Amino acid sequence: MMPFESKNIIVTGGAGFIGSHIVDRLLAQKANVTVIDNMHTGQQKVVEGHRKNKNYKLARVDIFKEPALLIKEMKNIDFVFHAAANADIRNGIKNTRVDLEQNTIATCNVLEAMRLNDVKGICFTSSAAVYGEQKSIPTPEDTPKVQNSLYGASKLACEALIEAFSFYYGFRHYMYRFVSIVGERYPHGVVIDFVNKLKKDPKKLEILGNGRQKKSFLYINDCIKGIFTGIERSKNQNNVFNLGHDNVILIDKVADLVINGMGLEKVERYYTGGEVGWLGDQPMVLLSTERIKALGWKPEISIEDGIRRTVKFLLEK
């Protein structure tokens, strides 16, 4: 168990979606939190809210470009939550270096800063994308992986680096492979794509693929509970957990929920065609979560309710 009260914690990407919710939880536990974020995609409103807490500090550092500053900030730190990353899977098709730089090399810089400062614990936000397009459904953690995206490959490389550093230097690590996370502060993905398209034209909606893709989504509060359940209850040094819902939902059904949430009627749908929305997409994502459930975690919010709450947030912000 890792008690965080009065501990010095770094959260990379702590001004982002998942990272900022991790910060919420840590501040509630009275930890001393340093957020490392370059603020390129960080949410300024969230930062201003956190700054009211005396245990919060923001360091505007680019972990890819400024490793020396990262090493300096890592001094006297007890534990690292590494959530900073490029999260746009599709962008890797046009920019083949972004996942390498913002995910893999940036993670290596974090690990090196930990090594130089003798920091022994790390939580890493990985992704279901590491599995590629899977025939094993629901997909357990030990499934052989076949890469179909540079994003997934970069996240898997990050995991490998964490394993190697842990073996060399005695780090304890917690790696979480997420499905799509939704909820308050949600910044990108299919739900916001649908909302933005319908704001532009409330009479029609373009849907990538055939709308029959089956996806698992997880509400942000359930995600955060899962992260901390693993850290607080696992006695293992090396930990890899899937985090996702027990169910899936058709992308067409996601469109229904968004349309209803926006109070729209008679929306005509247009499909780009094919079983997937883009190169690197997966026709079905459903992870086995038996490993984390054995520690007492389970999702409490349905996929449908999570999407409804996300639509409500997007319309109110």
C-alpha positions as CSV (number, residue, x, y, z in Angstrom):
1,M,0.0,0.0,0.0
2,M,1.2,3.5,-0.8
3,P,0.0,6.1,1.7
4,F,0.0,9.4,-0.1
5,E,-0.7,11.8,2.9
6,S,2.1,14.2,3.3
7,K,4.1,12.5,0.4
8,N,5.7,14.5,-2.4
9,I,4.0,13.4,-5.7
10,I,4.6,14.3,-9.3
11,V,1.8,14.1,-11.8
12,T,3.0,14.5,-15.4
13,G,0.1,15.7,-17.6
14,G,-1.7,16.8,-14.4
15,A,-3.5,19.6,-16.2
16,G,-5.1,17.1,-18.6
17,F,-8.2,15.0,-18.4
18,I,-7.1,11.9,-16.5
19,G,-4.1,13.6,-14.8
20,S,-6.2,16.4,-13.3
21,H,-8.6,13.9,-11.7
22,I,-5.6,12.0,-10.3
23,V,-4.5,15.4,-8.8
24,D,-8.0,15.8,-7.3
25,R,-7.7,12.5,-5.5
26,L,-4.2,13.2,-4.3
27,L,-5.0,16.6,-2.9
28,A,-8.0,15.1,-1.1
29,Q,-5.5,12.7,0.5
30,K,-3.4,15.7,1.6
31,A,-0.5,14.8,-0.6
32,N,2.0,17.5,-1.8
33,V,1.4,17.5,-5.6
34,T,3.7,18.9,-8.3
35,V,2.1,18.9,-11.7
36,I,4.5,18.7,-14.7
37,D,2.7,20.0,-17.8
38,N,3.8,22.0,-20.9
39,M,0.2,23.3,-21.0
40,H,-0.1,22.7,-24.8
41,T,-3.3,20.8,-24.2
42,G,-3.6,21.4,-20.4
43,Q,-6.9,22.8,-19.1
44,Q,-6.2,26.2,-17.6
45,K,-9.5,26.3,-15.8
46,V,-8.6,23.1,-13.9
47,V,-5.2,24.5,-13.0
48,E,-6.7,27.7,-11.6
49,G,-9.0,25.6,-9.5
50,H,-6.2,23.5,-8.1
51,R,-4.0,26.5,-7.4
52,K,-6.2,27.5,-4.5
53,N,-4.8,24.5,-2.6
54,K,-1.5,25.2,-0.7
55,N,-0.3,21.6,-1.5
56,Y,-0.4,22.2,-5.2
57,K,2.3,23.4,-7.6
58,L,2.4,23.7,-11.4
59,A,5.8,23.4,-13.1
60,R,5.5,24.3,-16.8
61,V,8.0,21.7,-18.2
62,D,8.1,19.8,-21.5
63,I,9.2,16.4,-20.5
64,F,10.3,15.6,-24.0
65,K,12.2,18.8,-24.7
66,E,13.4,19.8,-21.2
67,P,14.8,16.6,-19.5
68,A,17.2,18.7,-17.3
69,L,14.3,20.7,-15.8
70,L,12.4,17.4,-15.2
71,I,15.4,16.0,-13.3
72,K,15.4,19.1,-11.1
73,E,11.7,18.9,-10.3
74,M,12.1,15.2,-9.4
75,K,14.2,16.0,-6.4
76,N,12.8,14.7,-3.1
77,I,9.8,13.1,-4.9
78,D,8.2,9.9,-3.4
79,F,6.1,8.7,-6.3
80,V,5.2,9.6,-9.9
81,F,1.9,9.4,-11.8
82,H,2.9,9.6,-15.5
83,A,-0.1,10.7,-17.5
84,A,1.5,13.0,-20.0
85,A,1.2,11.8,-23.6
86,N,0.0,12.4,-27.1
87,A,-3.5,11.0,-27.0
88,D,-4.6,11.5,-30.6
89,I,-4.2,8.0,-32.1
90,R,-5.2,9.2,-35.6
91,N,-2.5,11.9,-35.7
92,G,0.3,9.3,-35.9
93,I,-0.7,8.5,-39.5
94,K,0.3,12.1,-40.6
95,N,3.0,12.7,-38.0
96,T,5.0,9.5,-37.5
97,R,7.3,11.0,-34.8
98,V,4.7,12.4,-32.4
99,D,4.0,9.1,-30.5
100,L,7.8,8.3,-30.4
101,E,8.6,11.7,-29.0
102,Q,5.7,12.6,-26.8
103,N,5.1,9.0,-25.5
104,T,8.2,6.8,-25.7
105,I,11.1,9.2,-25.4
106,A,9.2,11.4,-22.9
107,T,8.6,8.3,-20.7
108,C,12.3,7.4,-20.9
109,N,13.1,10.9,-19.7
110,V,10.7,10.5,-16.7
111,L,12.3,7.1,-15.8
112,E,15.8,8.6,-16.1
113,A,14.8,11.5,-13.8
114,M,13.5,9.0,-11.3
115,R,16.7,7.0,-11.5
116,L,18.9,10.0,-10.9
117,N,16.7,11.0,-7.9
118,D,16.2,7.6,-6.5
119,V,12.4,7.7,-6.9
120,K,11.1,4.1,-6.6
121,G,7.4,4.2,-7.6
122,I,5.5,5.0,-10.8
123,C,1.9,4.7,-12.1
124,F,1.7,4.8,-15.9
125,T,-1.5,5.5,-17.9
126,S,-1.3,3.0,-20.8
127,S,-4.0,2.1,-23.3
128,A,-6.1,-0.8,-24.7
129,A,-4.4,0.2,-28.0
130,V,-1.4,-1.9,-27.0
131,Y,-3.4,-5.0,-27.9
132,G,-4.0,-3.9,-31.5
133,E,-6.9,-5.6,-33.3
134,Q,-7.7,-8.5,-31.1
135,K,-9.5,-11.9,-31.7
136,S,-9.3,-12.7,-28.0
137,I,-12.4,-11.0,-26.5
138,P,-12.6,-10.0,-23.7
139,T,-8.9,-9.4,-23.8
140,P,-6.8,-10.4,-20.8
141,E,-3.5,-8.7,-19.9
142,D,-1.3,-11.6,-21.1
143,T,-2.7,-11.7,-24.6
144,P,-0.2,-11.6,-27.4
145,K,-0.1,-8.2,-29.0
146,V,-0.2,-7.3,-32.7
147,Q,0.3,-3.6,-33.4
148,N,-1.9,-1.7,-35.8
149,S,-1.1,1.9,-34.6
150,L,2.0,3.9,-33.8
151,Y,0.2,5.1,-30.7
152,G,-0.3,1.6,-29.4
153,A,3.3,0.6,-30.3
154,S,4.6,3.7,-28.5
155,K,2.6,2.9,-25.4
156,L,3.8,-0.7,-25.4
157,A,7.4,0.6,-25.8
158,C,6.7,2.8,-22.7
159,E,5.6,-0.3,-20.8
160,A,8.7,-2.2,-21.8
161,L,11.0,0.7,-20.7
162,I,9.2,0.8,-17.3
163,E,9.7,-2.9,-16.9
164,A,13.4,-2.6,-17.7
165,F,14.0,0.3,-15.4
166,S,12.1,-1.5,-12.6
167,F,14.3,-4.6,-13.1
168,Y,17.5,-2.6,-13.0
169,Y,16.7,-0.1,-10.2
170,G,14.0,-1.7,-8.1
171,F,11.1,0.5,-9.1
172,R,7.6,-0.6,-8.2
173,H,5.3,0.1,-11.1
174,Y,1.5,0.1,-11.8
175,M,0.5,0.2,-15.5
176,Y,-3.1,0.6,-16.5
177,R,-4.5,-0.2,-19.9
178,F,-7.6,1.9,-20.4
179,V,-10.5,1.7,-22.8
180,S,-11.9,5.1,-23.8
181,I,-12.4,7.2,-20.7
182,V,-15.4,9.6,-20.6
183,G,-16.7,12.1,-18.2
184,E,-16.1,15.7,-16.9
185,R,-13.1,17.5,-18.5
186,Y,-13.3,15.0,-21.4
187,P,-11.1,16.6,-24.2
188,H,-11.3,14.5,-27.3
189,G,-12.8,11.3,-28.8
190,V,-16.0,10.1,-30.5
191,V,-18.4,11.9,-28.1
192,I,-16.9,15.3,-28.5
193,D,-16.6,14.7,-32.3
194,F,-20.3,14.0,-32.5
195,V,-21.2,17.0,-30.3
196,N,-19.0,19.4,-32.4
197,K,-20.4,18.1,-35.7
198,L,-24.0,18.5,-34.5
199,K,-23.3,22.0,-33.2
200,K,-22.1,22.8,-36.7
201,D,-25.0,21.2,-38.4
202,P,-27.8,19.8,-36.2
203,K,-29.5,18.1,-39.2
204,K,-26.8,15.6,-40.2
205,L,-24.0,13.6,-38.6
206,E,-21.0,11.9,-40.2
207,I,-20.0,8.7,-38.6
208,L,-16.6,7.1,-39.3
209,G,-16.9,3.5,-40.4
210,N,-20.2,1.7,-40.5
211,G,-21.4,2.6,-37.0
212,R,-21.3,-1.0,-36.0
213,Q,-18.0,-0.8,-34.1
214,K,-18.4,-2.1,-30.6
215,K,-16.5,-0.1,-27.9
216,S,-16.1,-0.2,-24.2
217,F,-16.1,3.1,-22.4
218,L,-15.4,3.8,-18.7
219,Y,-16.5,6.8,-16.6
220,I,-13.7,8.9,-15.2
221,N,-14.6,8.4,-11.5
222,D,-14.5,4.6,-12.0
223,C,-11.2,4.9,-13.8
224,I,-9.6,6.9,-10.9
225,K,-11.0,4.4,-8.3
226,G,-9.4,1.6,-10.3
227,I,-6.0,3.3,-10.4
228,F,-5.9,3.9,-6.7
229,T,-7.4,0.4,-5.9
230,G,-4.4,-1.2,-7.6
231,I,-1.8,1.0,-5.9
232,E,-3.4,0.7,-2.5
233,R,-4.2,-3.0,-2.5
234,S,-1.7,-4.8,-4.7
235,K,1.4,-6.2,-2.9
236,N,3.2,-7.0,-6.1
237,Q,6.2,-5.0,-7.3
238,N,5.3,-5.2,-11.0
239,N,1.6,-4.6,-11.8
240,V,-0.3,-4.4,-15.1
241,F,-4.1,-4.0,-15.0
242,N,-6.8,-3.6,-17.6
243,L,-9.4,-1.0,-16.8
244,G,-12.7,-1.0,-18.7
245,H,-16.4,-1.7,-18.5
246,D,-18.0,-5.2,-18.6
247,N,-20.1,-4.2,-21.6
248,V,-19.7,-2.6,-25.0
249,I,-21.8,-0.2,-27.0
250,L,-22.3,0.3,-30.7
251,I,-21.0,3.6,-32.1
252,D,-24.5,4.1,-33.6
253,K,-25.9,3.9,-30.0
254,V,-23.3,6.5,-28.9
255,A,-24.7,8.7,-31.6
256,D,-28.3,8.1,-30.3
257,L,-27.2,9.2,-26.8
258,V,-25.5,12.4,-28.1
259,I,-28.4,13.3,-30.3
260,N,-30.9,12.8,-27.4
261,G,-28.6,14.6,-25.0
262,M,-28.6,17.6,-27.3
263,G,-32.3,17.5,-27.7
264,L,-32.2,17.0,-31.5
265,E,-34.6,15.2,-33.8
266,K,-34.5,14.0,-37.4
267,V,-30.7,13.8,-37.7
268,E,-29.6,12.1,-40.9
269,R,-26.6,9.9,-40.5
270,Y,-23.8,9.5,-43.1
271,Y,-21.3,6.7,-42.9
272,T,-17.8,6.7,-44.3
273,G,-18.0,2.9,-44.6
274,G,-15.8,0.0,-43.5
275,E,-15.6,-2.0,-40.3
276,V,-13.3,0.6,-38.7
277,G,-13.2,4.4,-38.6
278,W,-9.6,4.9,-39.5
279,L,-6.3,3.0,-39.8
280,G,-5.4,1.8,-36.3
281,D,-9.0,1.8,-35.1
282,Q,-10.4,-1.5,-33.7
283,P,-13.8,-3.0,-34.6
284,M,-14.3,-4.2,-31.0
285,V,-12.7,-3.3,-27.7
286,L,-13.6,-5.2,-24.6
287,L,-11.0,-5.9,-21.9
288,S,-11.0,-8.6,-19.3
289,T,-10.8,-6.8,-15.9
290,E,-10.7,-9.9,-13.6
291,R,-7.2,-9.0,-12.3
292,I,-8.3,-5.6,-10.9
293,K,-11.7,-6.9,-9.8
294,A,-9.8,-9.5,-7.6
295,L,-8.6,-6.5,-5.6
296,G,-12.2,-5.3,-5.0
297,W,-12.8,-2.8,-7.9
298,K,-15.7,-2.8,-10.3
299,P,-17.3,-0.1,-12.5
300,E,-20.3,1.6,-10.9
301,I,-21.5,3.9,-13.7
302,S,-23.0,2.4,-16.9
303,I,-21.5,3.2,-20.3
304,E,-24.7,4.9,-21.3
305,D,-24.8,7.1,-18.2
306,G,-21.2,8.0,-18.5
307,I,-21.8,9.2,-22.1
308,R,-24.9,11.2,-21.0
309,R,-22.8,12.9,-18.3
310,T,-20.1,13.7,-20.8
311,V,-22.6,15.3,-23.2
312,K,-24.0,17.3,-20.4
313,F,-20.5,18.5,-19.5
314,L,-19.7,19.4,-23.1
315,L,-22.8,21.4,-23.5
316,E,-22.4,23.3,-20.2
317,K,-18.7,24.2,-20.3
